[in-house]
Amino acid sequence: MIIGPLRVARDTWPAEIEKWSHLEDLKSSLAVGSEETRLRALRAKADIYIINRENLEWLVDKSGVPFDFDTVVIDELSSFKNYRSIRFKALNKVRMRINRIVGLTGTPASNGLMDLWAEFRILDYGKRLGRFITHYREAYFRPDKTNGQVVFSYKPLPGAEDEIYRQISDITISMKATDHIRMPELVSNTYKVELSKKERKVYESLKDEMTLDIDKDEITASNAAALSNKLLQLANGAIYTDEKGVKEIHQRKLDALEDLIEAANGKPLLVAYWFKHDLSRIEGRLKAKGIEYEKLDSSSSISKWNEGKIAVGLIHPASAGHGLNLQSGGSTIVWFGLTWSLELYMQTIARLYRQGQKDKTVVVIHIITTGTIDEYVMRAISKKGKVQDSLIEAVKAEIGGKC
């Protein structure tokens, strides 16, 4: 049984199985889609069954299909890092029935060492890092940010990182593509845009007052995290109002994206966006300029991209950041809007910077609005710091420590 994100299970695994001649005698069955389709696939005679992680609870608790798979492969093991999640609890129920289990991930601890406990609890029943999260915390961490008896975060004890790695080393193997195959050069650069005085005033007002009133539309940020989110939107050019409407403030990044598309001279660009209004505004600009594009959210669109039939592919890191093979369709990715998630950032770039990339260079371009929170996000990403800590520190700097 192979368990993976929906698009990876639906598109990547079946395509990869078809590619390799040594797998030609193995039959696979894809259990995604409607309940009827999933049941038919699980009852079919096959060597390899593939299911998306969102249907794992259904498989275990509701399908009526016996969970008698000898080997389980978890594609993107990091998606099981939350021991309170439904998918973790479902897999944990049947863990004793599995003879062999393999977890695959490129970002096992993107938000810190605390992520590792649940992932290895699934793999070895807690033999190496403890059966319970409380034991893991007590052994390797101490409280960091607290409020009385409430602990908001933990920090590793001195030497804890090395000891954790030592404990898991016998069942862990790290293989970087760059260590085993010739990878293309990875080039990262920024395309800076400047706000006008009027646009800057709007940004500074929100930053300082945590509220805006534009043409009778109110925009408020109740806390540091909300303010960070609002400032990121403003840096991109538009912002959600309190009434869930969208207020456009500037088109600086849209202009920059248009310039980058023109400079590409027909070479395909993969464009990563974060907010829904980013997508609608990008689509509006591309339509107005007659630029062919497609959102990469279906099997057909992914196939067209890899066949070189799409000039501009639009992706959201949260839905396309893991596992998809997009390296055949292009070698340049443009970040229209940034994310605090180091995991999603790295995984999205890895859609192009991976084995099978035919170009000698993969280019990552970040459209950055100068003098905004964009610059803090870039620093956090470059330092590969903890996401939440970096976010709070950045917002503190932005609003003068008032959070």
C-alpha positions, 0 to 999 in steps of 0.5 A: 500500500502506498499512501500519499497526497492526493495529486501525488497518489493520483498522478505521480505514482502511476506515472512512475510505475509506468516508466520503469521496465523492472516494474512491468510485471507488477499490477497497480490499483489506484484507490482515489475518487468516489467511494465506489471507485475506491472500493472497486480498486481495493477489491481488484487483484493487484500487487500495489495499491495506491490511496491518498492520505485523506482517505486513510481513515475511511479505509481503516474505519469505514470501507470494510476492506481488510487492512492486510497490506504486508508493506506500507510506503508513506509518501511525505511522512512529514504529513503525519507529524501531528499525532492528534491528526485523524490520519495519524490515529487511523494509521496507528490503529493498524500499525501492528498489522504491517510487517514493513513500513517505509516513510519518505520525506525531504523535510522531516523536521521543517518546523523543528525537532518536535516534528520527529516524534509522531513520524518515528512513532508510526515507524517503530512504535516509539522504540527510539523516541519514546511511546508518548510525546510527553516522554520525548519532551521531557527527555530532549526539550525544556519549556521556551515560551510560557504563560504561567503553567501554559507552555507555548513552545519548547527548545532542545536541551544542549546535545539533544539534537545529536542524541535524537539523530543517534537514536534514529540513525539505524533506521534512517537513511538520508539520500540527496540527489546531489550526492548521487546524480548530476543535478543542475545548478540552482540559481536564486535571485530577487526581482524588487519592486517599489511602492509609491508614496501613497501605497507606502503610506497605506502599508505603514498605516496598517503596520503601525495602527493594525487597522485601515479604512479605505473607501469605507472598507475596514481592515483590522488585524487582531494580533501579530499573526493576523497582522503578518498575514495582512502585511503579506497580502498588502505586499502582494498588492491586495488585501481582504477586508473585514467583510471578506471583500478584496481591496486592490492597493497596487499592481507592482508585482503584477507588472513585475510578473509581466516583465518576467514573462516577457523576458522569458521569451516563450520559456515556460514559467511556473508561478507560485501564489499564496492568496486566492486574490493573488490567483484571481489578479494574476489570471486577470492580468494574463487574460488581459495580455493574451498570455496562455496559462493554466492552473496546475490542479488536475491530471490533465493540466499537469500532463500538459505542463510536462509536455511543454504545452503551457506557457505559464503554470500557476500553482499553490504550494499547499496543494502542489508542493509535495511529490509532483513531477513538474521538471519536464515542463520547465526550469524557472519558478517565480514566487509571486507571493511568499510563504512562511512555511520552509517545508512548502517553500523547499518542496515547491522548488523541488518540483523543478529542481529534481532528478530528470530536470534536463536544463542545466540551470534551475532558476528561482525568482522571488518578487519582493516588495522592498521595505515590507514583510517580504524581506523578513520572510526571505531572511527567515527562509535563507536562514532556514529558521523556525517558522513561528519564531521567525514570524513573531520576530519579524512582526515585532520588528515591523510594529516596534515590539507592540505585539 
